[in-house]
Amino acid sequence: MPVPTGARPSTRTRVWILVLALLLLGGGATAYTLRAASGRDAATGAADPGFTLDGGAGALYVRDTASGRVARVNPSASGGRVVGGPSCDRFHAAGGTALCLQRRPGVPARSYALVLDRSLREVRRIGLPGIPSRARVSASGNMLSWTMFATGDSYARSSFSTRTSILDLRTGYLVKNMEQIPLTLGGRRHHAPDVNYWGVSFASDDNRFYATVSTAGRTHLVEGDMRSWSARAIRENVECPSLSPDGTRIAFKKRVSEGPREPWRLYVYELGTGREHAVAERRGIDDQALWTDRETLAYGYGGEVWSVPADGTGAPRRLAGGASSPAVPHPG
């Protein structure tokens, strides 16, 4: 019998309508939850499952420019690049630990320092002011350092300065800003408001380190000691030092011109003899070089990663196009 117009549906009909509505709402909520979870993964820039630091001896990791993510590269294979790491603006890894610096959107400039384990999963996150500049992990994976470009410091040229931090993963102790470390310059304790550190490189004992300090318009190589919390300048005109695996040499940027166009050249300094020499790379390198082994340096230039022998012989060789921030977690 037809239901009269305007009559209410039966109790059974109302029950089925309610069940159908709940099913539709549940499906929509599930889909929303899945989309939200996927969005969170994309937003945090986490590594893909299975993409780890266990790429084998000598495996080269870089920041892939096109995606902004970390990639593993085989320079000897055509197209030998796997992009699956976290999203980073600066990256370095050693000893089963990775350091990923991520720029956050918005003004003023802010960033994150992400500490990652061997599987490139986040274990610690530190909020930072400024823009990522340098990142380094000690050979053991215990000591981390990063340098940020900061704004608003009136003494700094071009209205910016750098702020460098050190994190000891064994104790969790964080040095937020190295500027308070007692500095010896020219044999005397040096105090000045313009002291500025950047580009830390750790020795194998996780205690001694090298860094650049700038003061009074000059840059110096300093040797630091974590236990005594002290630093002393040992050589002028040294920027972004990188200590060799055997601890005997330092690769660095040397200013060779006061002009704005390519003012630096890549040099190697012998700690034992005090001698230095230029490498075969003739272009101006504005990067903290990486020792891929005892005899070879890698660095970024022109949006690509290059290598060159450390002894001054040979010629530059391109390792990866569209890349920066080279790292070799397990040197060959």
Secondary structure, 3 states (H helix, E strand, C coil): CCCCCCCCCCHHHHHHHHHHHHHHHHHHHHHHHHHHHHHHHHHHCCCCCCCCCCCCCCCEEEEECCCCEEEEECCCCCCCEEEEEEECCEEEEECCEEEEEEEECCCCCEEEEEEECCCCCEEEEEEEECEEEEEEECCCCCEEEEEEEEECCCCCHHHEEEEEEEEECCCCEEECCHHHCCEEECCEEECCCCCEEEEEEECCCCCEEEEEEEECCEEEEEEEECCCCEEEEEEECCEEEEECCCCCEEEEEEECCCCCCCCEEEEEEECCCCCEEECCCCCCCCCCCEEEECCEEEEEECCEEEEEECCCCCCCEEEEECEEEEECCCCC
